[in-house]
Amino acid sequence: MSTEKWMKKTPTRTLFSRLVTIISGLTFSIVVLFTAATLLITYSFEDALFNDRLALAHAKVKEGEALPYNIQLIDSLGELAPNLVQQLRYFEFDQSSEFGEFSVEQRHYHYLTTAQGTLLYDTTDVSVVDKALNDVLLILLVLLIPTVLLTFWVANVSARYALKPFSQLSHIFTHVEYSSQQGNELIEELKEQDVKHIALELQQALQQKAELLSQQELFNQGMAHELRTPLQVMRNSVELLTASNPDLAGTGAIQRLEKSMSRMNRLSSGLLWLTSEQSFSGATNVTKTIKQALMQLDDACKVHGISVELVLDNNYDVAMPEEVLELIIFNLFNNVVHHGKAEGTNVIWHIEAKNKRLVFSNLAAEQPEYQLQERHFGIGLALVSRLTKRFSLVAFYQTNQDKFSAIISLV
């Protein structure tokens, strides 16, 4: 599995994009609603005009004047088409309104029931709205494009203005050292009191977490220092024991004990580099060290169902002690143990050296990103960052959906 596949960015939904979508949908819906309402109002005006013409025709009937060519007074249904007669007979029983309209055989009629009979108005050929409907729809379709563009522009401007406090909040905690003087000044500049309160609470929580991590690191360093004396005592005791009992030297128990002491000593040495002012002038082969560390982790991989995929085509050296690189690998392995998600039956831990970078990737458990940052980025990754920084290297972490990657620059 290539690094590109693991590091491929996936689109993430943001509060800004969500608000833009909502405002755009709302604005577009309002435009469509008012367009439909305009068409309905136009039809209503035309219906009112037809009813007014029927009322004028009724007045002419009362005065004995001639009717327009497309309005006729029906006092006998025998001379009309059967379908038309059926419609008129139906409306004669409907006394809810004297005006009405209906369609028969692709002809549209308006009618007025009077004491003299039914005035029937054939409006099929005189309906202006129906004749202009295609042109109106074409105009609306042409106007739709600038309307959509204007809608998105208004939505972006509105969302940017509405979310400005949250953008400032994001800038403070992602691009500025939140505990610095600049960070404090930016928090004080927030005008919205509720957002300012959130910023202060978040700043306090992050400072408490940083202090806790610092205390844990100091504790680990202290323990590493304190372990050196008992380790030396154990080593001397084992040497005396094997010297007095040569048969014990090759036994499995002694070998396991020596192996454990060696690993504890290397871990202790790796932690002590954090406080040591000694410079390191050598170089460690990345491929060799990774393979040695994975050999030590082989039993743990089997127990936790972790399969390792190695892509170490490039033979890099890094200006870092071998025990420090091992300690970094062990901490990253612990993250996989506690927070890796299985692909099928096993958790896949992908390790690749490419483009002067060392990339450790795995699927992370399905949980919100903030929980990932709170839980599986505790002392482990904080320690990785401190160790790489101690030797002028950079470690950073990416979480794209359910894929987590720890990337260490080797230059």
Buried (B, 14 or more C-beta within 10 A) or exposed (E): EEBEEBBEEEEEEEEBEEBBBEBBEEBBEEBEEEBEEEBEEBBEEBBEBBBEBBBEBBEBBEEEEEBEEBBBBBEEBEEBEEEBBEBBEEBEEEEEEBBBBBEBEEBBBBBBBBEEBBBBBBBEEBBEEBEEBEEBEEEBEEEBEEBBEEBBEBBBEBBEEEBBBBEBBBEBBEEBEBEEEEBBEBBEEBEBEEBBEBBBEBBEEEEEBEEEBEEBBEEBBEEBEEBBEEBEEBBEEBEEEBEEEEEEBEEEEBEEBBEEBEBBBBBBBBBBBBEEEEEBEEEBBBBBBBEBBBEBBEEBBEEBEBBBEBBBEBEBBBBBBBBBBBBBBBBBBBBBBEBBBBEEEBBBBBBBBBEEBBBBBBBBBEBEEEEBBEEBBBBBBBBBBBBBEBBEBEBEBBBBEBBBBBBBBBE
